[in-house]
Amino acid sequence: MTNTVPEINSSTGAAPSSATPATITFADFGLDPKIQKAVSEQGYNTPTPIQAQAIPHVLAGSDLMGAAQTGTGKTAAFVLPIIQKILRHASSSASPARHPIRALVLTPTRELAVQVAENAASYSKHTDLRAAVVYGGVDMKEQVATLRGGVEILIATPGRLLDHIGSKVANLSQVEILVLDEADRMLDMGFLPDLQRIIDLIPAQRQTLLFSATFSPEIKKLAQSYLRTPVTVEVARQNAAADTVKQVVHMVSSADKQRAIVKVLEVRTRQGLSRQCIIFTNSRLGCARLARSLERDGIKAGAIHGDKSQGERTLTLDAFKSGAIEALVATDVAARGLDIPSMPCVINHELPFNAEDFIHRIGRTGRAGSKGDAIALVDASEKRLLDDIEKLMKRKLDIQPLPEGNPSTSSSPASSRGSSRSDAPAKMSDPFFYKPYEPTVAPQPASGATGAEEKKVGITPARPSVGALLGGFKKK
């Protein structure tokens, strides 16, 4: 973790000695009143740790590597200072020539690109700056028209941006700030050649920001290639889930996992908790099949995966956010970038093959300081994947065994792993060993604590907490 940095005024570069993380507000960053007004309208006053530490460095012009948990406000940590730095270029002219691309944000997925674009539009709405997003899976005509009209802030997925560059619709010759968001995921998805082609078209004299929830050796090597003496800001332990996420593992045979999901949701309903959850699978085919099976079990379910068109994915996400869908079954296309305020629960139907993806999956819950449940259904054949996850997180996950008589119990490695629950009663009416929850109200985040990524949470009325997990009491 870096040392705490004081607020730096964007115009003078002075660092007031009285500023501390405990007292810094968004007003202390010296943001233009138009930006500050947009921030205030979202109900925010106090920046999150990643925002408090990163924004002054970005305003000062430094290249930066930012590491923070998902759900901690990374988007606002770069969007706000970008708007501030390019605000001098704002123009009310209708001429496209007066609106060249000044800031480029590259993201690995469509969902994340849309989320960043929404935040950029929200925080620049009182200025004359224009923000736009381009991504694949949809017709290019509307995007072409938008780019030809001129935009200062462009959020894009690499492949679609190269399409527009090839069509001579996007010109990067005046880009001043480049952001690589979720850079580790871009590497995982094989975007490195595309990144190189894009970066070669951007002026060498630029400011480069790299944000990610995890920093691997490959990411550090990438930073050495593209960033110049970057400042590193880490506000949370690397490769760890947020403290607001309570995790539990159930050893369940693959054949019993669907029944286990239904049981978990039934028990949550009896306890007055929301049935809404994101369920992660590893394959597109398995994702679609599970969604259909859950529908037959009376659970309103929808699927989102790479074979779905962007229109289909958008409709499914909108239905999930509105509550029309209770269970969103997804592949890792949804593990990053989805910003669903107050997401109560994440269920891993299958463990991911990449341990880091587990952190991003469970990062969909426990956001913005609210509590969340992360449940993993693990077959004995997935023990190696579980070991990899625990090694990465540097901790053992709580394994709660199923009662005797379940087909998966005999093959469960829980006993060999020294589970503290191995002496549980052999017969129980509830095989998931839920304990009573203390009635509480979900804590409201500090004003502005979540930044743009969690903007809706800060204005959500208090409601029953979803923070307690099966097998334990909710921490106060």
N, C-alpha and C positions, 0 to 999 in steps of 0.2 A: 504494500500500500504506500502511495506517495505521501509526502508530508502535506499537511493542509496548506492550501494556497489562499492568500487573501484576494478579495475582490479587486479587479483592476479596471480603472475607468477607461473606456474605449477611446476616449479622445486625448487623454493626457498620459495614460500609461502609469499613473501614480497608483500606489498600493497603500490605501489607508491602513494604518497599523491597528486601528480599533476593530476592523472587520474580522469576524470569526465565523466558523460554520454555524454556530449556535445563533448568531445574530443576523447573518446575511439574508436578505430578501431579494426578490427579483429587481426591486427598485434600486438596489445597491450596485447593480451591474452597469449602470449608466446607459441602459437601453433607451432608444428613442421613445418619446411619449406615445407614438403611434403603436409601437410594439408593446410597450408596457400596458397600454389600454387593452390590447387583445389578450394579453396574459391575465389581466385583472378580470376581464369578462368571462374567462374560463374558471374563475374562482381560485386562482393560485396566488400565493404570496411567498411561500418559502420553497426554495429549490431543493431537490433531492441531492444526496452526496455527489453523484456523478455530475450533476448540473453545477453544483457549487464549485467543484474542483476543475471541471473541464471548460466551462464558459469563459473564465478569465483568460486562460491560455489561448483559446481560439480567438478571442477578441484582440489579444496581443499579437496575433499573427503566427504563432508557433504551429509547427506540425505536431500532431498528437496521436497517440495510441490510447484509446479508452477501453478499459475492461470493466464490465459491471454485469450483474445478474440481469436476466431478462425481466422486464417489468419495473425497472428502476428509473426510467425517464431518459434513456440514452437519446431518443429522437430529439427531444427538446434541447438536449445538451449541445447538439450541433445546429439544429434548425434556427434557434433564436440568435446565436451569434452570427450565423450566415446572413440572416436578414439584416442585422445591424451593419455588417461590414459592406454589403452591396447596396445598402439603402441610398447611397450617394448617386447610384446609377438610375434610380427610379425616375420614370418619365410618364407623363400623362399622354404623350404623343401616341397616335394610332399607328404610326409608321413602324413596321416590323424591325427596321434597321435600328430603332432606338431601344429595342428589347432583345439584345443578343444573350446567349446563355452565359451567365456569370458563375453559376454554381451548379455542379453536377453531383448527384447522389446516386451511387450504384448499389443495387440490392439484389439478392439472389432469387427472390420469389416475387410473384405478382402481388400476393397479399401484403407483403412488407412494403412494396413500392407504393401501393394504394394508401397504406397507413401513414407512411411518411409524407405523401403528397397531401393528405387530408390535414395533417398538422402544419405543413408549410403554408397551405392556403388559409388556415385558421389564424395563424400568427402574423401573416402579412396582409390580412384583409383590409386594414386601414391605410395601407401604403399603395403606391402605384406599381409595385413589383408584381410580376406574373409568375405563377408556379404551374407546372404541368407534369403529367406522369405518362410514360409509355412502357408497355409491356406486351409480351406475346400472347397468342391465343385469341386475339380479337382482330377485327378488320383494321387495317392501317389508315383508312381514309380520314377518320375523325382525328387521329393523332397527327397526320400530315397537316391537316388544316390548322390545328392548334400550333404546331411548331412553325409553320409559315407565318402565323400571326405574331410570333415573337414571344419568348419566355425568358425570364432571368434565372429561374430556379427549375432545373429539370431533374426529375427522379426517374430512373430507368432500370430495367433489367438489361444485362449486357447484350444478349442476342438481339433483342428488338432495337436497341440503340444502334447497333451495327447495321441493321436493316435500313434505318433512317439515314445513317451516315452514307451508306452505299447509294441511297436514292438522292443524296445531296440535299436532304431536307434539314439535317442537323449539322451545325457547324460548331466545333469546340475550340476554335482558335482564340476566343476571348474568355475562356473559363479561368477564373481566379481561384476557386476553391473546389477541391475534389474530396468527396466522402466515399469511403468504402465501408458500407454498413453490413454487419454480419459477414465479415471477410472470410472467416473460417468456413462458413457454409458455402461461399462462392468457390473456395478451393475444393471442397468436398464434391461439389457439383460439376467440377471440371471447367470452370470459367477462366482459368489462368491465361490461356491463349487469347481469349476475348478481352480480358482486362489489359493485357499487354498492347493489343491493337488500339484500344481506346485511349490508353494513357499516352501512347506515342503521338496522338493527335492533340494533346493538351499542352499548352505552354509549360516549359520546364520551370519557369518562375511562377509557381503556384503554391498554395497552401494545401496540404494533404492531411486528411483526418481519417483514421482507421478505427472503427468501433467493432467490438465483438464481445460476446459473453464469455468466451474462452480464448486463451492464447496458447496455441500449440507452437512447437519449434518451427513448423512451416509458416505460420503467421508471422513470427518474428523475422524469419528470412525474407518474407514478402515486404515487411516494413523496412528492412534494410535496403531493399531495392528501390522503393518508391517514396520513402519519407526521409527528410533531412533533419538530423539531430532531433528526433521527436521527443516531446515530453510524454511520459507514461503516467497515466492516471488509473489506478486500480482502487475501487471503493468497496470491493468485496473479495472474499477469498476466492481464488481461481478454482474453477471446476467444482463448484458447490451450488447446491440449491438454496433458494432464499429461506431464511429462518421461519418465514410465515407459512411454509409448506410442511405439513406433517405427512410423513411417508410410512407406508406399511406394505409388506409383501405377503401374499397368500400363495402357498404352493398348491397349484391346481393343475391337473392333467389337461392337456390340450382339448380333449373331448369334453371336458366339464367347464371350460372357460365361459362359454356363452351363458350357461345356467348360473355361473357364479356372478356374472354381470347383472343378470336379472335379479338375483337375490340381493346383491349390494344395493341396487336402486330401490327395491322393495323396502329394505330395512331403513334406508335413508328417508323414504317417504313416511314410514311409521314414526320416525323420530322427528318429523317436522322439517327435515332438510330438503333442499332442492334436489330434484332428480336430474337437473341439467348437468351434463358432463361431456368432456371430449374423450373419446376412446381411440387410442392409437394402435394401428396395425402396421405390419411391415410390407404388405403387398397390396396392389390395387385390386386384384381379384378378391382377396380375403376381405378387404375393406367393404366392397360392394355386397359380398355375401353376408357379412356380419350385420350390416345395416338392414338388409332384407329380413334376416332371421329375427332381429330385435323387433322389427315391425310386426312380425307374426306373433311375438310374445307380448304385444300390447304396448310397446315402447315406441314413442314417436321418434323415429331415427332418420338421419340423412347421411349421405356419404360424400366425401370430398377427397379427390385424388387426381393424379396427373392426367388420367384419361378423360376427365371432365373438361368441358369447354369453360372458358372464363365466365361466360354468361351463366352456366349451370352452377359453377362454384359460387358466384356472387349471390344467386338466388338462394342457394342452400345456406350460406352464411347469414344472409338477411333473415331467413326463417329461424335460424338458430338464435340469433341475437334478439329476435322478437318473442321467442319462447314457443313458437309453433313447432319447433323441433326440440326434443329433450336431449337426445344423444347424438352428438356429431361424431361419426366414425371417420377417421382420417388417417392418411399416411403421413410421412414426415413433411409433406408439402405444407402442412398446417402447423408444424412444430415451432416455426419461427414466424414472427410477423403478425400473427393473429392477436388483436387487442380486443378482448371481450371483457369488459369491466365486471368485476366481482364473480369471476368464473369459479364455481364452487368446488369442482372435482375433475381430476384427470385420472383416467384408467388406462394402464398399459395392458392391452389384451395380449401383446407380444412384446418382449424386450427388444429394443433396437440393436442392430449389429454393431453400431458405433456407439460407444459408451457416452460420448459427449452429446449425442442426440437425446439421450435420456434426460439430461439436465434441461435441454430446451423444451422437451415435451412437458415436463412437470412445471416448467416456468410459465405455462399458460394459466396456472392457478396461483394463488397466494400473491397476487400482484397488488401494487399500490398500498402495501401495508396491511391488506386484508388477509384473513386466514384461508387456507385451502387444503384440500385433501388430495393426496397422490397415492393411488392404489396400483400395485403391480401384481398381475396374475402370472405366476412363473411355473412353467413345467420343469420337471427334473432335467430334461434335455437342455434347458436354458441356464443351467447352473454356471457354466463358464461365462456367459454374458453377464450374469448377476455379479460374479466375482470381478469382472472387468469394471463394472459400474462402481462397485464398492472401492476398488483400488483407486479409481479416478477421483472419487469423492472423499477418499481417506476416512471412511466410516463404514460400519456395518449397519445395514438396514434392518428394521424390526420385522422379523418373520413370525407370523401368527399361523400356527398349523391348523389344518382342518381336523375335524373329529375323526375318530376311528370309524372304519367302515367305508370311508370315501375311497374310491379307486386310486386316487393319487397319493394317499397317505403313506402307503407302504413303500413307495419309491421316493418319497420326499426326502431331500437332503437336509431338512431342518435340524434333525437330531445330530447329524454329523457336523453341523455348523455351530453346535452349542446353543441352540435357541433357548432363551430363558423361559419360553412358554411350553417346553416339552412335557411338563407335568400337568398340562391342562386336563380337565375332566374328559373322559372318553366320550360321554354322550351329552350333547347340549341341544336345546331346541333351536338355537341359532348357531349354525356352524361357523359363523364369522366372528364370534366372540365379541360382539359389540358391547361396550359398557355404556351406562347412562351418561348423557351429556349434561353439563351444567347449562341451565338457560342463561344465555347472554345475548348481548346485542353487538353486532359487528362494529369494531372501532372505526370511526371515521378518520380518514387520513388527514394529516395536518394540512392546513390550507395551502394548496399549490404543491403538495409534496410529491406529486407524481409526474408533473410536467405533461407534455403533450401526449405521451404514449398512453397515459391513463386518464385522459381529461374528463371522461364521464364519471369516473369513480368519485371524484371530489364533490360532486353534486348529487350523489345517490343518497336518498333518505336511509336512515338507520333501519335495519331489518334483522331478523334472527341470524345469528352467526352460523357460518358453515365451517368454522375453523376446527372443530373437534374431529378427531378421526376414530375409526374403529379401533378398539383395543386400548383406548386411553382417554384421559380427560383432557379437555381443552385447557391449554396453558393460559394463565391470566397475564 
